[in-house]
């Protein structure tokens, strides 16, 4: 049996300050991404579109390689925009969290055949800071399900107690060995950092062929 560590008011204030600093850093990174890399990718995509049109107008066949480059650039633009969306602050607070999670599920469901269900029992108000973290954790988990899991079903479960917010995201996909995840795996490490800076904990349970479960516990207030 482990013993719980009680956070002091100063601990909580320090954690919130760290969380604000992290949000500012991510927002700045998002600006750099938008003004730098995405602009170059967009320009390259426009050039391939122009080259394709010239081929079509002259009656020449469009080279297969040109089509492939155009498609790859289109995918890079889409992924970059999704990444950018994950870096910018989301307007939450009050009762906006559950509908926002619902929109994330709708977006994920449109990109993959996985049936994703939402179960929520939120009987206590959740602080704005914890709402931001929960939203980002759900976003990262759903992105992983879309990209890697190959799952038929997934579930997002959200509940509150007087002192805590509990989130559980599970799927019946291919699973993985958590011990083999590289230490520089940005998505998982970023998820852990967000939660721990906010005074919470993350548990990842998975085995190859046995699906995955991410459980997150955060302070409610």
Secondary structure, DSSP 8 states (H G I E B T S, - for coil): --------HHHHHHHHHHHHHHHHHHHHHHHHHHHTHHHHHHHHHHHHHHHHHHHHHTT----HHHHHHHHHHHHHHHHHHHHHHHHS-----TTHHHHHHHHHHHHHHHHSS-EEEEEEE--S---HHHHHHHHHHHHHHHHHIIIII--SEEEEEEEE-SSEEEEEEEE-S----GGGS-TT-HHHHHHHHHHHHTT-EEEEEE-TTS-EEEEEEEE--
